[in-house]
Amino acid sequence: MRLLPSKRAHLYVLERARIVVRDGRVESIDAADQLTRGFNIPIANTSFLLLGPGSSITQEAVRLLRGEGVCIGFCGAGGTPLLAAQDPYPDLLTPFDAYREPRFLQQWIEIWRDEAKRLAVAKHLFLARLERIEHGWTNLDFGVQIPEPPSGQELKALIRSIETANSVSELLGHEGSTTKKLYKRMSEQFRLGDFTRQTRAGLPLTDPNTLLDQGNYLAYGLASVVLWCLGIPPALAVFHGKTRRGALVFDLADVIKDGVILPMAFASAHRAIKGEELSKKIFRDRCVQAFDDAKALDTLFATLIEAIDACS
């Protein structure tokens, strides 16, 4: 019996690796290892695979990965940026399989065509995002003390603003102000001054911006897996980027980003400033473990299905 995608534990970001099939198993071999020693990739328990610089994959390996519903992407160093993926960006190369349950796509099309229903789903995702912030900041281990999540009257006021919003534009305004407040909490906790979000700025690992970029791509990968499994095109967004063809990936990934990646990026940067060893691999490993602890993939499946059923 195939393991449900929502219950799978593994995601991989591999660099300088050859992905091959030996003795019926998918293996990762160090590209520079002439002895061809490698490790087995448990594809039945893997959700997605990102291949970085110096990596290659055989057709036979792709065929076996496809058979287990594993999504694949090609990326730059550290997991960013995504270099080759299925259009629309940033969706991954997904298995070619037409035999998925059609009800989620059918319900989503009806929702997407109705402005009021689209707004209702956007609110549902935003409220779920707040829940995951509270859960992640309170329950996950980031190696250092992080600030308290929004609570009390502040949280009640934000929830009320979301519930009474009359348009997606209004929700985007609340999102922008909320994100700035979250950055400010982290900056003050770790004495980073006036933090400014910059994407792909080529900054050192001691700057949270670099870590946010790397961690967010892992969240995009999980969101892509969920959308593929449910058969929903990433182009049919409800919240972000009406001109960005993969914007539904961003909509869904946001449910878990602020609860896991944001505090992990600031905490890891702070630990590195204090002299603790930090590399891209170390940070990725921390993010993957945090996603596992938070049951992030399961959460994304449950959140999106609940939104569809509630707003159809």
C-alpha contacts under 8 A as a table, 3 or more apart, distances in Angstrom:
res1	aa1	res2	aa2	distance
2	R	44	A	7.09
2	R	68	E	7.79
3	L	7	K	6.86
3	L	8	R	6.91
3	L	44	A	6.58
3	L	45	N	6.74
4	L	7	K	5.44
4	L	8	R	6.73
5	P	8	R	5.34
5	P	45	N	7.90
5	P	47	S	6.36
5	P	69	G	7.96
5	P	225	V	7.91
5	P	226	V	7.94
5	P	229	C	7.60
6	S	226	V	7.79
6	S	297	L	5.53
6	S	298	D	4.68
6	S	301	F	6.46
7	K	297	L	7.38
7	K	298	D	6.32
8	R	44	A	7.98
8	R	45	N	4.83
8	R	46	T	5.81
8	R	47	S	6.13
8	R	297	L	7.95
9	A	45	N	6.00
9	A	46	T	6.33
9	A	47	S	7.35
9	A	292	D	6.54
10	H	45	N	6.12
10	H	46	T	4.48
10	H	47	S	6.00
10	H	48	F	7.53
11	L	46	T	5.72
11	L	47	S	5.62
11	L	48	F	5.11
11	L	49	L	5.85
11	L	288	V	7.31
12	Y	48	F	6.65
12	Y	49	L	4.86
12	Y	50	L	6.05
13	V	49	L	6.09
13	V	50	L	4.63
13	V	51	L	5.89
13	V	52	G	6.94
13	V	78	G	7.90
13	V	79	G	6.44
14	L	17	A	6.34
14	L	49	L	7.78
14	L	50	L	6.31
14	L	51	L	5.06
14	L	52	G	5.73
14	L	55	S	7.48
15	E	51	L	6.04
15	E	52	G	4.45
15	E	53	P	5.44
15	E	54	G	6.13
15	E	55	S	5.75
15	E	77	A	7.58
16	R	30	D	6.24
16	R	31	A	5.35
16	R	32	A	7.67
16	R	52	G	6.96
16	R	53	P	5.94
16	R	54	G	4.14
16	R	55	S	4.63
16	R	56	S	7.99
17	A	28	S	5.98
17	A	29	I	5.37
17	A	30	D	4.72
17	A	31	A	4.80
17	A	51	L	7.94
17	A	54	G	6.62
17	A	55	S	4.61
17	A	56	S	6.53
18	R	28	S	5.62
18	R	29	I	5.03
18	R	30	D	6.31
18	R	31	A	5.47
18	R	55	S	5.59
18	R	56	S	4.94
18	R	57	I	5.85
19	I	26	V	6.86
19	I	27	E	5.69
19	I	28	S	4.68
19	I	29	I	6.42
19	I	55	S	7.66
19	I	56	S	6.10
19	I	57	I	4.50
19	I	58	T	6.42
19	I	61	A	6.71
20	V	26	V	5.73
20	V	27	E	5.46
20	V	28	S	6.58
20	V	29	I	7.66
20	V	57	I	6.16
20	V	58	T	5.63
20	V	60	E	7.33
20	V	61	A	5.53
21	V	24	G	5.99
21	V	25	R	5.30
21	V	26	V	4.54
21	V	27	E	5.96
21	V	58	T	7.74
21	V	60	E	6.57
21	V	61	A	5.56
22	R	25	R	5.35
22	R	26	V	6.58
22	R	27	E	6.91
25	R	40	N	6.76
25	R	41	I	7.70
26	V	40	N	6.02
26	V	41	I	5.69
26	V	42	P	7.65
26	V	43	I	7.31
26	V	61	A	5.97
26	V	64	L	7.50
27	E	38	G	6.28
27	E	39	F	5.47
27	E	40	N	4.41
27	E	41	I	5.49
28	S	38	G	5.36
28	S	39	F	5.53
28	S	40	N	6.48
28	S	41	I	6.84
29	I	33	D	7.24
29	I	36	T	6.02
29	I	37	R	6.06
29	I	38	G	4.24
29	I	39	F	6.80
30	D	33	D	5.18
30	D	36	T	7.18
30	D	37	R	7.36
30	D	38	G	6.59
31	A	54	G	7.39
31	A	55	S	7.21
33	D	36	T	5.51
33	D	37	R	6.92
41	I	46	T	7.94
42	P	45	N	5.64
42	P	46	T	6.32
43	I	46	T	4.91
43	I	47	S	7.99
43	I	65	L	6.37
43	I	68	E	6.53
43	I	70	V	7.08
44	A	68	E	5.74
46	T	49	L	7.79
46	T	70	V	6.39
47	S	69	G	7.62
47	S	70	V	5.31
47	S	71	C	6.56
47	S	222	L	7.48
47	S	225	V	6.78
48	F	70	V	5.23
48	F	71	C	4.55
48	F	72	I	5.74
48	F	73	G	7.98
48	F	221	G	6.83
48	F	222	L	7.47
48	F	225	V	7.16
49	L	70	V	7.24
49	L	71	C	6.28
49	L	72	I	4.87
49	L	73	G	6.35
50	L	72	I	5.88
50	L	73	G	4.77
50	L	74	F	5.55
50	L	75	C	6.39
50	L	79	G	6.99
51	L	55	S	6.00
51	L	56	S	7.65
51	L	72	I	7.80
51	L	73	G	6.29
51	L	74	F	4.77
51	L	75	C	5.88
51	L	79	G	7.88
52	G	55	S	5.95
52	G	74	F	6.04
52	G	75	C	4.90
52	G	76	G	5.28
52	G	77	A	5.73
52	G	78	G	7.32
52	G	79	G	6.50
53	P	75	C	7.28
53	P	76	G	6.01
53	P	77	A	6.08
57	I	61	A	6.59
57	I	62	V	7.20
58	T	61	A	5.23
58	T	62	V	6.46
59	Q	62	V	5.09
59	Q	63	R	6.23
60	E	63	R	5.00
60	E	64	L	6.41
61	A	64	L	5.24
61	A	65	L	6.14
62	V	65	L	5.03
62	V	66	R	5.94
63	R	66	R	5.08
63	R	67	G	6.29
64	L	67	G	5.00
64	L	68	E	6.66
65	L	68	E	5.31
65	L	69	G	6.31
65	L	70	V	5.26
65	L	71	C	7.77
65	L	95	P	7.93
66	R	69	G	5.00
66	R	70	V	5.82
66	R	71	C	7.60
66	R	94	T	7.70
66	R	95	P	4.77
66	R	96	F	7.20
67	G	70	V	7.76
67	G	95	P	7.61
69	G	94	T	7.63
69	G	95	P	5.85
70	V	94	T	7.20
70	V	95	P	6.88
71	C	92	L	6.00
71	C	93	L	5.64
71	C	94	T	4.74
71	C	95	P	6.48
71	C	225	V	6.52
72	I	85	A	7.81
72	I	92	L	5.69
72	I	93	L	4.92
72	I	94	T	6.49
73	G	82	L	7.08
73	G	83	L	7.82
73	G	84	A	6.33
73	G	85	A	5.54
73	G	92	L	5.17
73	G	93	L	5.71
74	F	82	L	6.04
74	F	83	L	5.52
74	F	84	A	5.23
74	F	85	A	6.82
75	C	79	G	5.43
75	C	80	T	5.55
75	C	81	P	5.55
75	C	82	L	4.29
75	C	83	L	4.91
75	C	84	A	6.99
76	G	79	G	5.62
76	G	80	T	4.87
76	G	81	P	5.27
76	G	82	L	6.46
76	G	83	L	6.63
77	A	80	T	6.06
77	A	81	P	7.79
78	G	214	Q	6.52
78	G	280	K	5.58
78	G	281	K	7.20
79	G	82	L	7.20
79	G	214	Q	5.94
79	G	217	Y	6.95
79	G	218	L	7.85
80	T	213	D	7.12
80	T	214	Q	5.89
80	T	217	Y	6.79
81	P	217	Y	7.87
82	L	85	A	7.12
82	L	90	P	7.13
82	L	217	Y	7.93
85	A	88	P	7.86
85	A	89	Y	6.71
85	A	90	P	6.79
85	A	91	D	6.14
85	A	92	L	4.79
85	A	93	L	5.11
86	Q	89	Y	6.71
86	Q	90	P	7.62
86	Q	91	D	5.71
86	Q	92	L	5.38
86	Q	93	L	4.81
86	Q	94	T	7.15
87	D	90	P	7.51
87	D	91	D	6.70
87	D	246	G	7.91
88	P	91	D	5.93
88	P	234	P	6.99
88	P	235	A	6.81
88	P	245	R	5.34
88	P	246	G	5.00
89	Y	92	L	7.77
89	Y	245	R	6.63
89	Y	246	G	5.07
90	P	220	Y	7.24
90	P	224	S	7.98
90	P	246	G	5.81
90	P	249	V	7.17
91	D	220	Y	7.72
91	D	221	G	7.36
91	D	224	S	5.43
91	D	234	P	7.10
91	D	246	G	6.53
91	D	249	V	7.10
92	L	221	G	6.92
92	L	224	S	6.37
92	L	225	V	7.93
94	T	225	V	7.98
94	T	228	W	6.90
97	D	100	R	7.14
100	R	229	C	7.16
100	R	230	L	7.13
100	R	231	G	6.51
101	E	104	F	7.13
101	E	230	L	7.04
101	E	231	G	7.34
102	P	105	L	5.51
102	P	106	Q	6.22
102	P	230	L	7.89
102	P	231	G	6.93
103	R	106	Q	5.05
103	R	107	Q	6.03
104	F	107	Q	5.14
104	F	108	W	5.92
104	F	230	L	6.06
104	F	231	G	6.86
104	F	232	I	6.93
104	F	305	I	7.90
104	F	308	I	7.43
105	L	108	W	4.99
105	L	109	I	6.13
105	L	230	L	7.14
105	L	231	G	5.78
105	L	232	I	5.13
105	L	233	P	7.97
106	Q	109	I	5.35
106	Q	110	E	6.57
107	Q	110	E	5.25
107	Q	111	I	6.28
107	Q	308	I	6.83
107	Q	312	S	6.23
108	W	111	I	4.95
108	W	112	W	5.94
108	W	232	I	7.21
108	W	308	I	6.73
108	W	312	S	7.77
109	I	112	W	5.06
109	I	113	R	6.20
110	E	113	R	5.43
110	E	114	D	6.69
110	E	312	S	7.23
111	I	114	D	5.41
111	I	115	E	7.82
111	I	117	K	5.28
111	I	118	R	5.85
111	I	308	I	7.84
111	I	311	C	7.12
111	I	312	S	6.06
112	W	115	E	6.98
112	W	117	K	7.04
112	W	118	R	5.55
112	W	236	L	6.83
112	W	237	A	7.81
112	W	238	V	7.04
113	R	118	R	7.76
114	D	117	K	5.33
114	D	118	R	6.21
115	E	118	R	5.07
115	E	119	L	6.24
116	A	119	L	5.15
116	A	120	A	6.25
117	K	120	A	4.89
117	K	121	V	6.27
117	K	311	C	5.91
117	K	312	S	7.31
118	R	121	V	5.23
118	R	122	A	6.22
118	R	238	V	5.34
118	R	239	F	7.96
119	L	122	A	5.02
119	L	123	K	6.23
119	L	167	S	6.60
119	L	168	V	6.11
119	L	238	V	6.95
119	L	239	F	7.78
120	A	123	K	5.17
120	A	124	H	6.24
120	A	311	C	6.44
121	V	124	H	4.91
121	V	125	L	6.23
121	V	238	V	7.04
121	V	307	A	5.70
121	V	308	I	7.31
121	V	311	C	6.43
122	A	125	L	5.23
122	A	126	F	6.19
122	A	168	V	7.43
122	A	238	V	5.84
122	A	239	F	5.60
122	A	251	D	7.97
123	K	126	F	5.02
123	K	127	L	6.11
123	K	162	I	6.32
123	K	163	E	6.77
123	K	171	L	7.74
124	H	127	L	5.29
124	H	128	A	6.17
124	H	307	A	6.12
125	L	128	A	5.03
125	L	129	R	6.10
125	L	251	D	7.53
125	L	252	L	7.17
125	L	255	V	6.38
125	L	303	T	7.27
125	L	304	L	7.70
125	L	307	A	7.41
126	F	129	R	4.97
126	F	130	L	6.53
126	F	162	I	7.68
126	F	255	V	7.04
127	L	130	L	5.14
127	L	131	E	6.45
127	L	159	I	7.05
127	L	162	I	7.65
128	A	131	E	5.02
128	A	132	R	6.31
128	A	255	V	6.14
128	A	303	T	7.09
129	R	132	R	5.18
129	R	133	I	6.30
129	R	254	D	6.63
129	R	255	V	4.13
129	R	256	I	6.41
129	R	258	D	7.43
129	R	259	G	7.55
130	L	133	I	5.09
130	L	134	E	6.43
130	L	255	V	7.84
131	E	134	E	5.27
131	E	135	H	6.20
132	R	135	H	4.88
132	R	136	G	5.72
132	R	255	V	6.84
132	R	256	I	6.23
132	R	258	D	7.69
132	R	259	G	5.20
133	I	136	G	5.23
133	I	137	W	5.86
133	I	149	P	6.70
133	I	256	I	7.63
133	I	258	D	5.90
133	I	259	G	3.86
133	I	260	V	7.56
134	E	137	W	5.56
134	E	138	T	6.00
134	E	149	P	5.55
134	E	150	P	7.31
134	E	259	G	7.09
135	H	138	T	5.35
135	H	139	N	5.81
135	H	140	L	7.78
135	H	259	G	7.10
136	G	139	N	5.38
136	G	140	L	5.30
136	G	259	G	4.69
136	G	260	V	5.86
136	G	294	A	6.95
137	W	140	L	6.21
137	W	146	I	7.24
137	W	147	P	7.73
137	W	148	E	6.94
137	W	149	P	6.16
137	W	259	G	6.17
137	W	260	V	7.54
137	W	263	P	7.21
138	T	148	E	7.33
138	T	149	P	7.40
140	L	290	A	6.84
140	L	293	D	7.22
140	L	294	A	7.28
141	D	144	V	7.73
141	D	290	A	7.71
142	F	145	Q	7.39
142	F	146	I	7.64
142	F	263	P	7.34
142	F	264	M	5.89
142	F	267	A	6.29
142	F	268	S	7.68
143	G	267	A	7.20
143	G	268	S	7.97
144	V	267	A	6.43
144	V	271	R	7.76
146	I	186	M	7.25
146	I	189	Q	6.82
146	I	263	P	7.17
146	I	267	A	7.22
147	P	185	R	6.56
147	P	186	M	6.65
147	P	189	Q	6.25
150	P	154	E	6.37
150	P	155	L	5.50
151	S	154	E	5.80
151	S	155	L	4.69
151	S	156	K	7.42
152	G	155	L	5.51
152	G	156	K	6.28
153	Q	156	K	4.98
153	Q	157	A	5.96
154	E	157	A	5.28
154	E	158	L	6.34
155	L	158	L	5.12
155	L	159	I	6.16
156	K	159	I	5.15
156	K	160	R	6.10
157	A	160	R	5.09
157	A	161	S	6.17
158	L	161	S	5.02
158	L	162	I	6.25
158	L	174	H	7.80
159	I	162	I	5.12
159	I	163	E	6.15
160	R	163	E	5.14
160	R	164	T	6.14
161	S	164	T	5.35
161	S	165	A	5.99
161	S	174	H	7.63
162	I	165	A	5.30
162	I	171	L	6.44
162	I	174	H	7.42
165	A	168	V	7.71
165	A	170	E	6.01
165	A	171	L	6.31
166	N	170	E	6.76
167	S	170	E	5.25
167	S	171	L	6.54
168	V	171	L	4.90
168	V	172	L	6.15
168	V	239	F	6.33
169	S	172	L	5.04
169	S	173	G	6.41
170	E	173	G	5.13
170	E	174	H	6.54
171	L	174	H	5.08
171	L	175	E	6.14
172	L	175	E	4.87
172	L	176	G	6.14
172	L	239	F	7.73
173	G	176	G	5.20
173	G	177	S	6.40
174	H	177	S	5.32
174	H	178	T	6.01
175	E	178	T	5.09
175	E	179	T	6.05
176	G	179	T	5.29
176	G	180	K	6.32
177	S	180	K	5.22
177	S	181	K	6.35
178	T	181	K	5.13
178	T	182	L	6.30
179	T	182	L	5.04
179	T	183	Y	6.24
180	K	183	Y	5.14
180	K	184	K	6.14
181	K	184	K	4.95
181	K	185	R	6.20
182	L	185	R	5.14
182	L	186	M	6.43
183	Y	186	M	5.24
183	Y	187	S	6.02
183	Y	195	F	6.90
184	K	187	S	4.98
184	K	188	E	6.00
184	K	194	D	7.51
184	K	195	F	7.09
185	R	188	E	5.35
185	R	189	Q	6.14
186	M	189	Q	5.05
186	M	190	F	6.22
186	M	263	P	7.27
186	M	266	F	6.64
187	S	190	F	5.35
187	S	191	R	5.54
187	S	192	L	4.84
187	S	193	G	6.08
187	S	194	D	6.97
187	S	195	F	6.23
187	S	266	F	7.85
188	E	191	R	4.90
188	E	192	L	6.55
188	E	193	G	6.89
190	F	266	F	7.64
190	F	267	A	7.85
190	F	270	H	6.45
192	L	195	F	6.56
197	R	209	N	6.20
198	Q	201	A	5.99
198	Q	209	N	5.93
199	T	209	N	6.54
199	T	210	T	7.43
199	T	213	D	6.46
200	R	203	L	7.92
200	R	209	N	7.91
200	R	210	T	6.93
200	R	213	D	6.85
201	A	209	N	7.68
201	A	210	T	7.27
202	G	210	T	6.93
203	L	207	D	6.30
203	L	209	N	7.22
203	L	210	T	5.92
204	P	207	D	5.66
204	P	210	T	6.75
205	L	208	P	6.97
205	L	210	T	5.97
205	L	211	L	6.46
205	L	269	A	6.41
205	L	272	A	7.75
205	L	278	L	7.47
205	L	279	S	7.45
205	L	280	K	7.85
206	T	268	S	7.84
206	T	269	A	4.43
206	T	270	H	6.94
206	T	272	A	5.92
206	T	273	I	6.00
207	D	210	T	6.05
207	D	211	L	7.23
207	D	266	F	7.99
207	D	269	A	5.91
208	P	211	L	5.12
208	P	212	L	5.95
208	P	265	A	5.22
208	P	266	F	5.25
208	P	268	S	7.93
208	P	269	A	5.69
209	N	212	L	5.10
209	N	213	D	6.34
209	N	265	A	7.80
210	T	213	D	5.29
210	T	214	Q	6.53
211	L	214	Q	5.15
211	L	215	G	6.04
211	L	265	A	5.14
211	L	269	A	7.74
211	L	283	F	7.54
212	L	215	G	5.20
212	L	216	N	5.84
212	L	261	I	6.51
212	L	262	L	6.44
212	L	265	A	5.64
213	D	216	N	5.34
213	D	217	Y	6.57
214	Q	217	Y	5.57
214	Q	218	L	7.05
214	Q	284	R	7.62
215	G	218	L	5.34
215	G	219	A	6.70
215	G	261	I	5.65
215	G	265	A	7.62
215	G	284	R	6.89
215	G	287	C	6.63
216	N	219	A	5.00
216	N	220	Y	6.24
216	N	253	A	7.99
216	N	257	K	6.52
216	N	261	I	6.66
217	Y	220	Y	4.89
217	Y	221	G	6.22
218	L	221	G	5.04
218	L	222	L	6.49
219	A	222	L	5.16
219	A	223	A	6.27
219	A	253	A	5.42
219	A	256	I	7.22
219	A	257	K	6.51
220	Y	223	A	5.05
220	Y	224	S	6.10
220	Y	249	V	6.07
220	Y	250	F	6.75
220	Y	253	A	5.54
221	G	224	S	5.08
221	G	225	V	6.33
222	L	225	V	5.15
222	L	226	V	6.47
222	L	253	A	7.39
222	L	297	L	6.21
223	A	226	V	5.18
223	A	227	L	6.32
223	A	249	V	5.55
223	A	250	F	7.84
223	A	252	L	5.88
223	A	253	A	5.34
223	A	297	L	7.85
223	A	300	L	7.02
224	S	227	L	5.19
224	S	228	W	6.11
224	S	234	P	7.73
224	S	249	V	6.02
225	V	228	W	5.26
225	V	229	C	6.14
226	V	229	C	5.20
226	V	230	L	6.22
226	V	297	L	7.63
226	V	300	L	6.98
226	V	301	F	6.04
227	L	230	L	5.21
227	L	231	G	5.91
227	L	232	I	5.16
227	L	233	P	6.85
227	L	234	P	6.84
227	L	249	V	7.72
228	W	231	G	4.93
228	W	232	I	6.29
228	W	233	P	7.51
229	C	232	I	7.94
232	I	236	L	7.81
233	P	236	L	5.98
233	P	248	L	7.97
234	P	237	A	6.67
234	P	245	R	6.92
234	P	246	G	4.70
234	P	247	A	6.27
234	P	248	L	4.78
234	P	249	V	5.83
235	A	244	R	7.42
235	A	245	R	4.48
235	A	246	G	4.73
235	A	247	A	6.05
235	A	248	L	6.15
236	L	245	R	7.75
236	L	246	G	7.79
236	L	247	A	7.43
236	L	248	L	6.12
237	A	240	H	6.49
237	A	241	G	7.52
237	A	242	K	6.98
237	A	246	G	7.55
237	A	247	A	5.36
237	A	248	L	4.16
237	A	249	V	7.95
237	A	251	D	6.96
238	V	248	L	6.85
238	V	251	D	7.27
239	F	247	A	7.91
239	F	248	L	7.60
239	F	251	D	6.05
240	H	244	R	7.91
240	H	247	A	5.74
240	H	248	L	7.26
240	H	250	F	7.02
240	H	251	D	6.25
241	G	244	R	4.89
241	G	245	R	7.80
241	G	247	A	5.68
242	K	245	R	7.39
242	K	247	A	7.29
244	R	247	A	5.35
246	G	249	V	5.82
246	G	250	F	7.47
247	A	250	F	5.13
247	A	251	D	6.36
248	L	251	D	4.79
248	L	252	L	6.17
249	V	252	L	5.39
249	V	253	A	5.97
250	F	253	A	5.11
250	F	254	D	6.06
251	D	254	D	5.65
251	D	255	V	7.48
252	L	255	V	5.68
252	L	300	L	7.07
252	L	304	L	7.63
253	A	256	I	5.85
253	A	257	K	6.18
253	A	300	L	7.87
254	D	257	K	5.00
254	D	258	D	6.80
255	V	258	D	7.31
255	V	259	G	7.80
255	V	300	L	7.31
256	I	259	G	5.36
256	I	260	V	6.14
256	I	261	I	7.70
256	I	296	A	6.69
256	I	300	L	7.81
257	K	260	V	5.49
257	K	261	I	5.07
257	K	262	L	6.34
258	D	261	I	5.93
258	D	262	L	4.95
258	D	263	P	7.21
259	G	262	L	6.63
259	G	263	P	7.03
260	V	263	P	6.05
260	V	264	M	6.14
260	V	287	C	7.43
260	V	290	A	6.72
260	V	291	F	7.09
261	I	264	M	5.03
261	I	265	A	5.90
261	I	287	C	6.78
262	L	265	A	5.32
262	L	266	F	6.51
263	P	266	F	5.27
263	P	267	A	5.88
264	M	267	A	5.13
264	M	268	S	5.84
264	M	286	R	7.84
264	M	287	C	7.11
265	A	268	S	5.29
265	A	269	A	6.10
266	F	269	A	5.18
266	F	270	H	6.14
267	A	270	H	5.13
267	A	271	R	6.19
268	S	271	R	5.03
268	S	272	A	6.16
268	S	278	L	7.57
268	S	283	F	7.25
269	A	272	A	5.10
269	A	273	I	6.26
270	H	273	I	5.10
270	H	274	K	6.35
271	R	274	K	5.09
271	R	275	G	6.60
271	R	276	E	5.48
272	A	275	G	5.10
272	A	276	E	4.68
272	A	277	E	6.06
272	A	278	L	5.87
273	I	276	E	7.20
278	L	282	I	5.97
278	L	283	F	6.82
279	S	282	I	5.10
279	S	283	F	6.25
280	K	283	F	5.20
280	K	284	R	6.12
281	K	284	R	5.04
281	K	285	D	6.05
282	I	285	D	5.15
282	I	286	R	6.30
283	F	286	R	5.08
283	F	287	C	6.29
284	R	287	C	5.05
284	R	288	V	6.11
285	D	288	V	5.15
285	D	289	Q	6.14
286	R	289	Q	5.18
286	R	290	A	6.11
287	C	290	A	5.01
287	C	291	F	6.09
288	V	291	F	5.10
288	V	292	D	6.22
289	Q	292	D	5.02
289	Q	293	D	6.15
290	A	293	D	4.95
290	A	294	A	5.98
291	F	294	A	5.09
291	F	295	K	5.90
291	F	296	A	5.03
291	F	297	L	7.54
292	D	295	K	4.99
292	D	296	A	6.41
293	D	296	A	7.78
295	K	298	D	5.45
295	K	299	T	6.11
296	A	299	T	4.96
296	A	300	L	6.25
297	L	300	L	5.20
297	L	301	F	6.42
298	D	301	F	5.28
298	D	302	A	6.20
299	T	302	A	5.15
299	T	303	T	5.90
300	L	303	T	5.15
300	L	304	L	6.12
301	F	304	L	5.51
301	F	305	I	6.16
302	A	305	I	5.30
302	A	306	E	5.97
303	T	306	E	5.19
303	T	307	A	6.15
304	L	307	A	5.03
304	L	308	I	6.19
305	I	308	I	5.08
305	I	309	D	6.14
306	E	309	D	5.21
306	E	310	A	5.90
307	A	310	A	5.14
307	A	311	C	5.97
308	I	311	C	5.41
308	I	312	S	5.79
309	D	312	S	5.55
